[in-house]
Amino acid sequence: QEQRPRRGSSADGSRRRRGRRSGSRRRRRAQVQIGAIEGLMPLVGVVAASGWAVVADKARSRKTVYLLTTTLSTITLLLLAWSALVQRSFVRILAVSIAYRFFTSSGILDAYALGCLGDNGAAYGRLRLF
């Protein structure tokens, strides 16, 4: 009975190199995609922080806006971590990453802390260290 060569092997039993170029293309494409995600995050953060600051000022409730944005950013981060549907597509990973960064608003927490300190603003350093 004739045996078929294993996949990736030639008839004489020697191994063939295959996919070497496609592997480097995939790696290069992955590097570009990671760079695109990481490059967009600061831009989204600047725009979002300004927007959330306006929302917090209009609502006159920094605490509420901070809690809302923290909850939403946590939900989007968990979506990225747990959803197999999101993990299989660059566009979906990009969308969830942008949503996560959009809902991150740590500047509001600083403004809230300074507001709570009132005239005792010198204690901000100790509060921040805690």
Secondary structure by P-SEA (a helix, b strand, c coil): ccccccccccccccccccaaaaaaaaaaaaaaaaaaaaaaaaaaaaaaaaaaaaaaaaaccaaaaaaaaaaaaaaaaaaaaccaaaaacaaaaaaaaaaaaaaccaaaaaaaaaaaacccccaaaaaaac
